[in-house]
Amino acid sequence: MQIEMIGIQGKKALGVVIELGKAPIVLIRADLGFIMCGFLDISVANNIGETCAKVRGVASLDEILEKKVVEVSEEAMKLGVRQGMSGKEALLRMFR
């Protein structure tokens, strides 16, 4: 398991990578929400009111910041997070 603080334009986020059998769980948590790999179920996130975005095909913290967002929760949309923006752009909208 990898846990590290990530600096993004003067903000601090918590990055976590959990190695599993075939693909890792990759997640970066900001103040108001998080971005996560394809394991994230956006419908569940919407049901519980989470602020989050999904990025697919990633195996590292660097990749989740670089790749494009493919799905966004309703709460994240309220912060301006949109499908097609980079994980980094999405995460930056999730800080206070």
MOSUL-V937243 format. One record per helix or strand. SS is the DSSP state (a for helix, b for strand). FROM is the first residue (numbers start at 1). TO is the last residue. Records with the same first field share a line. If there is no record, write none. Layout:
# MOSUL-V937243
SS=FROM-TO / FROM-TO
This chain:
# MOSUL-V937243
b=2-8 / 11-18 / 25-29 / 34-36 / 52-55 / 68-72 / 86-86
a=42-48 / 61-66 / 74-78 / 87-92
